[in-house]
């Protein structure tokens, strides 16, 4: 994954962060609203957007740090990053999620704030005249998207919770299988 600087050298970083988010959002909405593409083709194109604009390495480190991510080999880290990338594509481009964004559009001004070396760009999306727009804040770090906050819900915390539940379920399943094998006399410790 290439994380070359996506910000222009001559413009202000705040303006560049807003322009970057606007570009990403417009590209994603163009894919979602393209009626000539199948859902499978849309998912593939959104996967390419994730690869291009989202800092999977940084997200993986943040999400999996409670599970000893820093102690993994480079090969295992790469596997975790690949898994996370596939998970994000399934989650955000999966069945039902695409239809939720059809005909959505950016409304109002993008608001950018700077904290340390990161930028927070707040956007609002609307689907038609009725209803309150959905607010999404994009955290830009190292010239790529680090995470998003959707309606005040930090998606890194949500991901960490989901991964923790999945890992706990896997450990419980392995423990149950081991107990069953020991109970049957098949496994000796």
C-alpha positions as CSV (number, residue, x, y, z in Angstrom):
1,X,0.0,0.0,0.0
2,X,1.4,3.3,-1.0
3,X,1.0,6.2,1.4
4,X,2.6,8.9,-0.6
5,X,1.8,12.5,0.4
6,X,-1.7,13.2,-0.9
7,X,-1.5,16.8,0.3
8,X,-0.3,19.7,-1.9
9,X,2.9,21.3,-0.7
10,X,1.7,24.8,-1.5
11,X,-1.7,24.9,0.2
12,X,-2.5,25.0,3.9
13,X,-2.6,21.6,5.6
14,X,-6.1,22.2,6.9
15,X,-7.4,23.0,3.4
16,X,-5.5,20.0,2.0
17,X,-7.1,17.7,4.6
18,X,-10.6,19.0,3.6
19,X,-9.9,18.6,-0.1
20,X,-8.5,15.1,0.5
21,X,-11.6,14.0,2.4
22,X,-13.9,15.6,-0.2
23,X,-12.1,13.8,-3.0
24,X,-12.3,10.4,-1.1
25,X,-16.0,10.9,-0.4
26,X,-16.9,12.0,-3.9
27,X,-15.0,9.0,-5.4
28,X,-16.8,6.6,-3.0
29,X,-20.2,8.1,-3.7
30,X,-19.6,8.0,-7.4
31,X,-19.0,4.3,-7.1
32,X,-22.0,3.6,-4.9
33,X,-24.3,5.7,-7.1
34,X,-23.1,4.1,-10.4
35,X,-26.2,2.2,-11.6
36,X,-24.3,0.4,-14.4
37,X,-22.1,-1.5,-11.9
38,X,-23.1,-4.6,-10.0
39,X,-22.8,-4.7,-6.2
40,X,-19.8,-7.0,-6.6
41,X,-18.1,-4.5,-8.9
42,X,-18.9,-1.7,-6.5
43,X,-17.4,-3.7,-3.6
44,X,-14.2,-4.2,-5.7
45,X,-13.9,-0.5,-6.5
46,X,-14.5,0.4,-2.8
47,X,-11.9,-2.1,-1.9
48,X,-9.5,-0.2,-4.1
49,X,-10.4,3.0,-2.4
50,X,-9.7,1.5,1.0
51,X,-6.3,0.4,-0.3
52,X,-5.6,3.8,-1.7
53,X,-6.8,6.1,1.1
54,X,-7.0,4.2,4.4
55,X,-3.9,3.6,6.6
56,X,-4.6,-0.1,7.3
57,X,-1.2,-0.6,9.1
58,X,-2.0,2.1,11.6
59,X,-5.5,0.9,12.1
60,X,-4.3,-2.7,12.7
61,X,-1.7,-1.5,15.2
62,X,-4.4,0.5,17.1
63,X,-7.1,-2.2,17.0
64,X,-4.9,-5.2,17.8
65,X,-2.5,-3.6,20.2
66,X,-4.4,-5.0,23.2
67,X,-3.7,-8.5,21.7
68,X,0.1,-8.1,21.4
69,X,0.2,-6.8,17.8
70,X,3.7,-5.4,18.3
71,X,5.1,-8.8,19.3
72,X,4.0,-10.4,16.0
73,X,6.4,-11.3,13.2
74,X,6.2,-9.1,10.1
75,X,4.5,-11.9,8.3
76,X,1.9,-12.3,11.0
77,X,1.3,-8.5,11.0
78,X,0.8,-8.6,7.3
79,X,-1.8,-11.4,7.7
80,X,-3.6,-9.4,10.4
81,X,-3.6,-6.3,8.0
82,X,-4.9,-8.4,5.2
83,X,-7.7,-9.8,7.4
84,X,-8.6,-6.3,8.6
85,X,-8.7,-4.9,5.0
86,X,-11.1,-7.7,4.0
87,X,-13.2,-7.1,7.1
88,X,-13.5,-3.4,6.3
89,X,-14.5,-4.1,2.7
90,X,-17.1,-6.6,3.9
91,X,-18.4,-4.3,6.6
92,X,-18.5,-1.0,4.7
93,X,-19.1,-2.3,1.2
94,X,-21.1,-5.4,2.2
95,X,-24.7,-6.3,1.5
96,X,-27.1,-3.6,2.7
97,X,-24.4,-1.0,3.4
98,X,-24.1,0.1,-0.2
99,X,-27.9,0.7,-0.5
100,X,-27.7,2.9,2.6
101,X,-25.4,5.3,0.7
102,X,-27.3,5.4,-2.6
103,X,-28.2,9.0,-3.4
104,X,-26.4,10.3,-0.4
105,X,-24.5,13.6,-0.9
106,X,-22.3,15.9,1.0
107,X,-24.2,18.9,2.5
108,X,-22.8,22.1,4.0
109,X,-19.2,23.0,4.6
110,X,-16.5,20.7,5.6
111,X,-15.0,21.7,9.0
112,X,-11.4,21.0,9.6
113,X,-9.5,21.2,12.9
114,X,-5.9,20.3,13.7
115,X,-4.8,18.4,16.8
116,X,-1.1,17.7,17.1
117,X,-0.1,16.4,13.6
118,X,-3.6,15.0,12.8
119,X,-6.6,16.7,11.2
120,X,-10.3,16.1,11.9
121,X,-12.5,16.8,8.9
122,X,-16.2,16.8,9.8
123,X,-18.7,16.2,7.0
124,X,-22.4,15.8,6.8
125,X,-24.3,13.5,4.5
126,X,-27.9,13.8,3.5
127,X,-30.2,11.4,1.7
128,X,-33.0,13.6,0.3
129,X,-34.9,16.5,1.9
130,X,-36.2,14.8,5.0
131,X,-34.3,13.7,8.0
132,X,-31.2,14.9,9.9
133,X,-27.9,14.7,8.0
134,X,-25.5,12.0,9.2
135,X,-22.3,13.5,10.7
136,X,-19.0,11.8,10.0
137,X,-15.6,13.0,11.2
138,X,-12.6,11.7,9.3
139,X,-9.3,11.6,11.3
140,X,-6.4,12.2,8.9
141,X,-3.0,11.1,10.1
142,X,0.2,10.6,8.1
143,X,-1.6,11.8,4.9
144,X,-4.2,9.0,5.0
145,X,-7.4,8.2,6.8
146,X,-6.7,6.7,10.2
147,X,-10.3,6.3,11.4
148,X,-13.8,7.8,11.3
149,X,-16.3,8.8,13.9
150,X,-19.9,8.3,12.8
151,X,-22.5,10.1,14.8
152,X,-20.1,10.4,17.7
153,X,-19.2,6.7,17.6
154,X,-15.4,6.1,17.2
155,X,-15.0,3.3,14.7
156,X,-11.6,2.3,16.1
157,X,-13.2,1.5,19.5
158,X,-16.1,-0.3,17.7
159,X,-13.6,-2.4,15.6
160,X,-11.5,-3.2,18.7
161,X,-14.6,-4.4,20.6
162,X,-15.7,-6.5,17.6
163,X,-12.3,-8.1,17.2
164,X,-12.1,-8.7,21.0
165,X,-15.4,-10.5,20.9
166,X,-14.4,-12.6,17.9
167,X,-11.1,-13.5,19.5
168,X,-12.8,-14.5,22.8
169,X,-15.3,-16.6,20.9
170,X,-12.4,-18.4,19.0
171,X,-10.5,-19.0,22.3
172,X,-13.7,-20.4,23.9
173,X,-14.3,-22.6,20.9
174,X,-10.8,-24.0,21.1
175,X,-11.1,-24.5,24.9
176,X,-14.3,-26.4,24.4
177,X,-12.8,-28.6,21.7
178,X,-9.8,-29.3,23.9
179,X,-12.1,-30.2,26.8
180,X,-14.2,-32.5,24.6
181,X,-11.0,-34.2,23.3
182,X,-9.7,-34.7,26.8
183,X,-13.0,-36.0,28.0
184,X,-13.0,-38.5,25.3
185,X,-9.5,-39.6,26.2
186,X,-8.2,-38.4,22.8
187,X,-5.8,-35.8,24.1
188,X,-3.3,-36.1,26.9
189,X,-1.7,-33.0,28.5
